[in-house]
Amino acid sequence: MELAKVTALMKATALELAVLTGHLVLYPSGVVAERLTPATPPASPLAGRRPVVLLHGFVDNRSVFVLLRRALTRHGRDCVESLNYSPLTCDLRAAAEELGRRVEEITARTGQAEVDIVGHSLGGLVARYYVQRLGGAARVRTLVTLGTPHSGTTVAPLADAHPLVRQMRPGSEVLRELAGPAPGCRTRFVSFWSDLDRVMVPVETARLDHPELLVHNVRVSGIGHLALPVHPTVVAGVLEALDAGGPQARGAREEEPGASSVA
C-alpha cells in the first residue's frame, strides 16, 4: 500500500475513534425522544422553509446528529426533527411505515406540504424505502443519504443473526424491491459515499444507481463511516444539497472528480 494511502487510512481511523468516543458520551442524551416543534401559525417564518427530518442508522439514536442539527438551525432551518425508531425494530419496512406516519404528523403540525430527510447508514435505506415504496415521494423533496448501503454491504458476516442486517445484504428482498421500477418518483436523492468507509463493503455500495431516480452521488475522501454526519465538509455539502432544487436528469450523476474531496 502506498505511503499516502496508509497515511490517509491512519488519519481516518484516528478520526473515527475520536468521533466514536464523543458519540458514546452523547448517546444517552439521544435515547429519549426530543421535544416536538410547535404548531406553525399561517404567518410564521417557517412557511417558506421545509422541515428537515434526521434519521439515524443501525443500533444508534438521534444523538449522532447533534452537530448537523446545529448547523441546519444556524442555516435557517427552524424546524429540524431527529427521529428515533425502536431498537426492537426487526424489519426495515416497518421502520419506513413509522417514518411515514411521523412525516404526516410533522407536515400537519407545521403546515408544510413537504419535508427534506437526511439519513445516515440504515436510516437512509429506511427513508428510501418510504419514498419509493410507500408513497413518500409526495412528501419528500430531497433525501440525502450518508454512507447508506444502497446495493448492500458484506461487512461483519457474523452480524447476520439480526434481521435488519440481513436486509442490508446484497440481493436481499428489500434491496430487490428498491432496485425495481420507480415510475414518477420526483424526490431528489443526494448520496454521499466515502472511499474510506469500512462499514460499506465495497465502498461503492453507498452510491445510488437507479435509472428512474433523480440522483446525485457525492464522493468524499479521507472520512470513515461514523464521521460522515459530523465532518464539516460533509455538513456543508448537506446544507448545499438541501438548498438546491433545480431540475435534474434521471439516473445517477457523479460529481466532478475531486470536487467533494476532503483533505
C-alpha positions, 0 to 999 in steps of 0.5 A, spaced: 500 500 500 502 506 498 505 511 503 499 516 502 494 511 502 496 508 509 497 515 511 490 517 509 487 510 512 491 512 519 488 519 519 481 516 518 481 511 523 484 516 528 478 520 526 473 515 527 475 513 534 475 520 536 468 521 533 466 514 536 468 516 543 464 523 543 458 519 540 458 514 546 458 520 551 452 523 547 448 517 546 444 517 552 442 524 551 439 521 544 435 515 547 429 519 549 425 522 544 426 530 543 421 535 544 416 536 538 416 543 534 410 547 535 404 548 531 406 553 525 401 559 525 399 561 517 404 567 518 410 564 521 417 564 518 417 557 517 412 557 511 417 558 506 422 553 509 421 545 509 422 541 515 428 537 515 427 530 518 434 526 521 434 519 521 439 515 524 442 508 522 443 501 525 443 500 533 444 508 534 439 514 536 438 521 534 444 523 538 449 522 532 446 528 529 447 533 534 452 537 530 448 537 523 442 539 527 446 545 529 448 547 523 441 546 519 438 551 525 444 556 524 442 555 516 435 557 517 432 551 518 427 552 524 424 546 524 429 540 524 426 533 527 431 527 529 427 521 529 428 515 533 425 508 531 425 502 536 431 498 537 426 492 537 425 494 530 426 487 526 424 489 519 426 495 515 419 496 512 416 497 518 421 502 520 419 506 513 411 505 515 413 509 522 417 514 518 411 515 514 406 516 519 411 521 523 412 525 516 404 526 516 404 528 523 410 533 522 407 536 515 400 537 519 403 540 525 407 545 521 403 546 515 408 544 510 406 540 504 413 537 504 419 535 508 427 534 506 430 527 510 437 526 511 439 519 513 445 516 515 447 508 514 440 504 515 436 510 516 437 512 509 435 505 506 429 506 511 427 513 508 428 510 501 424 505 502 418 510 504 419 514 498 419 509 493 415 504 496 410 507 500 408 513 497 413 518 500 415 521 494 409 526 495 412 528 501 419 528 500 423 533 496 430 531 497 433 525 501 440 525 502 443 519 504 450 518 508 454 512 507 447 508 506 448 501 503 444 502 497 446 495 493 448 492 500 454 491 504 458 484 506 461 487 512 461 483 519 458 476 516 457 474 523 452 480 524 447 476 520 443 473 526 439 480 526 434 481 521 435 488 519 442 486 517 440 481 513 436 486 509 442 490 508 445 484 504 446 484 497 440 481 493 436 481 499 428 482 498 428 489 500 434 491 496 430 487 490 424 491 491 428 498 491 432 496 485 425 495 481 421 500 477 420 507 480 415 510 475 414 518 477 418 518 483 420 526 483 424 526 490 431 528 489 436 523 492 443 526 494 448 520 496 454 521 499 459 515 499 466 515 502 472 511 499 474 510 506 468 507 509 469 500 512 462 499 514 460 499 506 463 493 503 465 495 497 465 502 498 461 503 492 455 500 495 453 507 498 452 510 491 445 510 488 444 507 481 437 507 479 435 509 472 428 512 474 431 516 480 433 523 480 440 522 483 446 525 485 452 521 488 457 525 492 464 522 493 468 524 499 475 522 501 479 521 507 472 520 512 470 513 515 463 511 516 461 514 523 464 521 521 460 522 515 454 526 519 459 530 523 465 532 518 464 539 516 465 538 509 460 533 509 455 538 513 456 543 508 455 539 502 448 537 506 446 544 507 448 545 499 444 539 497 438 541 501 438 548 498 438 546 491 432 544 487 433 545 480 431 540 475 435 534 474 436 528 469 434 521 471 439 516 473 445 517 477 450 523 476 457 523 479 460 529 481 466 532 478 472 528 480 475 531 486 470 536 487 467 533 494 474 531 496 476 532 503 483 533 505 
